[in-house]
Amino acid sequence: MGTAAPFIYTAGELFEQICQGPDIVLLDVRNEKDFANWSVEGPNFFPYINIPYFHFMEDVQDSLAKIPAGEKIRIVCAKEGSAKYVADLLCENGFTDVGYLQQGIVGWGNLLAPRLVTPPESPYLLYQHNRPGKASCSYLLIAGGEAMVFDPARNIQAYIELAASHGAKITRTFETHRQADYISGGPALVQETGCTMLVNKLDFDGADFPFQEVSHDQVFPFTTNGLEVRALHTPGHTMGSTCYLLDGKYLLSGDTAFINTSGRPDLGGKWEAWARELYLTLMLRLRHLADETVVLPGHYTSWDEADHELLIRGRLGELRRQVTAFRLPNEKKFAEFIQENMRPQPGVYADIRRVNGGWLKVSPEEADIMDLGKNECGASNYGKVGISAEVQRSVSEETTA
């Protein structure tokens, strides 16, 4: 009787398993430091163990003894090669249900998982594309044969294919601000589809790609059914930060307002001045919006912010009543809150900002490395600092079999 062969599985398949209630054991074979700094997360908990692949090279039997027998084992590494190496070892030693992740943690980092926000009776479709490896969200809005994208990631085919499945073509792509934590797919969408890229010039002045400037209160209509997108200048996270109000109901808030906090005003190095702008945005510039407005942010901190449909969203009224950043009594208290929650930003953020302005050109492989790691964009002192640097080194050093 021959040994079982390992199989390859995708990041999308792993995410769906986690969402449905996984019956697997996830074995991460990266080194301990990379595993501690950034790992696979989802809406459900599951057995997740870390045994670095070099332990298997040094002592196979001792490493195998640490893995639960008779379980479905799914292996993760930096790029794929180490996971396949360990998967082969497990199968040679009696494990019968073993898979290794395609493209490794890079594949997980680039995954986009769309979920429909709008109800069945809606005359248009709004999708939230959750990127669980980054804890970030982008959006696709479809009405008739037109589609608009907001804050796209580099995995642009996900938006193109979903729009096409509804008989729509992407005509516009919007940026809520110049991102620091991930590389935008906007310029690539323009090249691929011929759509127009729309940005606030305060964040993109001198950008080395074509764009159309967005002004406060500017309206972008669809040619059918009267659906409108309204731009709202909401400085604070960056000076060009712009939220987009869809149909007067849905606020794509970018990094201005999250479900449990506000964005960080310190990433540009001018935290005091930008904190004041962010305070005025939360207290004044958004006050005309109804409590029933659905806030759809650009990021989240943990899956605790997801609702029963696994959507990251909240009513603006609930945020006003429950979120600390919305409830501080004056500008001084808000500045104190920001100062207490500041932390060093990952060093790669400066380069990502340059890439997103078109001033730094990188290869797809370099972009994959720069793009990894959970976001650090919220005003909350969670997690560890330096994630991106650690993950960069791990992915760079691993050789793919």
C-alpha positions, 0 to 999 in steps of 0.5 A: 500500500503506497503512501498518501500524496499531499495536495495543494490548496488555495488561500480562498479555500482556507478562508472558506473553511475557517468561515464555515467552522474548520475541522483542520489543524493549521501547521505554520512552518515559518520561524517562531518570530515571524509566526508570532508577529503575523499569522492567519486569522479568521472569524472562527478559532481553530487549532493552529500550531507552529513548528519551524521547517528547519526543526523537521530538517534537524529532527524529523521524528521529534517534529512529527511527534508534536503534530496531532495524529489522525487529523486533517493537516494544512500547512503554511509557510512563507512562499510554498516550498517549505510547506511542500517539503514538510507535507511530503515528510508527513505523508511519508510518515503515515499522515493521510490528509495533508495539504500545503498552501499555494503561494504560502503566506503571500497567497493568504496576504493577497486574498480578496473575499467578496461579500454582498452588502446590499439587500436582495431588493436593492437596484444596485450591488455593493460588495465588500472585498475583505482582505483577511491577510491585511485586515483591510476592505475595498469595495465594488459598486455595480449598477447596470453595466457600470462598476466603480471600485474604491481603494482597490488592492493589487489583486485587480482581477478579483474586481474585474471578474466579479464586475464581468459576472454581472455584465458590468465594466469598471469605469472609475476607481477611487482612492480614499487617500494615499495608502501607507500600509498596502500598494494600491491597484488603482493604476493597474486597473486604469491600465487594464480596463481604461477606467478613470482614477479619481483622487484628492490632489492633496494626497497625490500632487505630482503623482506619476500616473494619470488621475482626475482630481476629486473635489469636496461635495462632487457627485459622480452619477451612474448613467442608469437608475440615478445612483450617485456617489458623493465625495466628502473631504474628511482630512485628518488621517491624511490631509487628502482623506476623502469619504464616499457616500453612496446613495445617501446610505453607505459611507465608505470611510477609508481610514477616517472612521473604523468600527471601533476607533478612528484612523491615525493622524500621525503617519504623516509626521504631523500628528498634532495638526492632523489630530485637530483636523481629524477631530473636526472631521468626526465632530463637524464634517460628518455631523450632517449624516444620519445615524442610520448611515452604514459605515464601511471602513477601509480596515479593521483590527479584529474579527470581533468587528464583523457582524453575523454576515461577516461584514465589517460595518456599523451604523454611524449612530452606534459609532457616535454612541459607543466609540471613544474617538467619537465621544471625547468632549473636546479637541484637547482630550482627542489629542490626548487619546491620539497621543496615548495610542500612537506607536511607531509605524512599520518602516516599509510604510514610507516606501509604500507611500512612494509606490502609491504616488508612482515615484518608486517603481518595484517589481511584482515580487518586491510588491508582494513582500512590501504588501504583507503584514496586518495594517497599522492604521487605526488609533489603537495600540494593538499588536506588535510593531515591525511586522512588515520588516520581519515578514519581508525577511522571511519571504525573501530568505525562503527558497521555493522548491 
